Amino acid sequence: MMSEAKVTREAVIQDVIDIFIETLGFLDEDEKASVNENTHIINDFNVVDIDSMAFGIALVEHFSVKPDLEEWGRAARIGEVADLFIKHMNKKP
C-alpha cells in the first residue's frame, strides 16, 4: 500500500507532466510518452524561453502558488518542479 504523501507527489508529478506537454504543444506521441519526473525542462526538448515562461505561468495558475525566481532556477527537472510546488502548497494556510 502506498503512503498518502507518495500518491500526492505522483499526482502532482502527473499534473506537471500534463501541463508541460500541453504548454509545449509540439511534442509527438513518442516524445509525450517519454516525459517523466526526470525529464529536463529545457534541455530534453530544446525548450525556448517563451515556452518555459508559459509553462511556469500555467503551473502557477493550476496550483495557485508562486515560487520565487531563485527557487525556480534550481528546479530543472519535472520532479524538481513538482517538489517545489508541493513545498509551496504545504505552506498555504
C-alpha positions in Angstrom: 0.0 0.0 0.0 1.3 3.4 -1.0 1.6 6.2 1.5 -0.7 9.2 1.1 2.3 11.5 0.5 3.6 9.3 -2.3 0.2 9.3 -4.0 0.1 13.1 -3.6 3.5 13.5 -5.1 2.7 11.2 -8.0 -0.5 13.1 -8.7 1.4 16.4 -8.7 4.1 15.0 -11.0 1.4 13.8 -13.4 -0.2 17.3 -13.3 3.2 18.9 -14.1 3.8 16.4 -16.9 0.3 17.1 -18.4 0.8 20.9 -18.2 4.3 20.6 -19.7 3.0 18.6 -22.7 0.0 20.8 -23.2 2.1 24.0 -22.9 4.7 23.0 -25.4 2.2 21.7 -27.9 4.9 20.5 -30.3 5.7 17.1 -28.9 4.8 14.0 -31.0 3.2 10.9 -29.3 6.6 9.2 -28.6 8.0 12.3 -27.1 4.9 12.8 -24.9 5.2 9.2 -23.7 8.8 9.8 -22.8 8.2 12.7 -20.4 8.7 11.7 -16.8 9.9 13.1 -13.5 13.5 13.0 -14.7 12.8 15.0 -17.9 14.9 18.2 -18.0 12.5 21.0 -18.8 14.8 22.9 -21.1 17.4 20.5 -22.5 15.5 17.4 -23.3 13.2 19.1 -25.9 15.2 22.3 -26.7 12.5 24.4 -25.0 12.9 28.1 -25.7 12.4 30.9 -23.1 8.9 31.8 -24.1 7.7 28.2 -23.8 9.4 27.8 -20.4 7.7 31.0 -19.2 4.3 29.8 -20.5 4.9 26.5 -18.6 5.7 28.4 -15.4 2.6 30.6 -15.7 0.4 27.6 -16.4 1.8 25.9 -13.3 1.2 28.9 -11.1 -2.4 29.2 -12.4 -3.0 25.5 -11.9 -1.5 25.1 -8.4 -2.4 28.7 -7.1 1.1 29.2 -5.6 4.0 31.2 -6.9 7.6 30.1 -6.0 10.2 32.8 -6.1 12.6 33.1 -9.0 15.6 31.8 -7.1 13.7 28.6 -6.4 12.6 28.3 -10.0 16.2 28.5 -11.1 17.0 25.4 -9.1 14.2 23.3 -10.5 15.4 21.9 -13.8 13.5 18.6 -14.0 9.8 17.7 -13.8 10.2 16.0 -10.4 12.0 19.0 -9.0 9.3 21.3 -10.2 6.6 19.1 -8.6 8.6 19.1 -5.3 8.8 22.9 -5.5 5.0 23.2 -5.9 4.3 20.6 -3.2 6.5 22.6 -0.8 4.6 25.8 -1.5 1.2 24.1 -1.4 2.0 22.7 2.0 2.8 26.3 3.2 -0.6 27.6 2.1 -2.9 28.5 5.1 
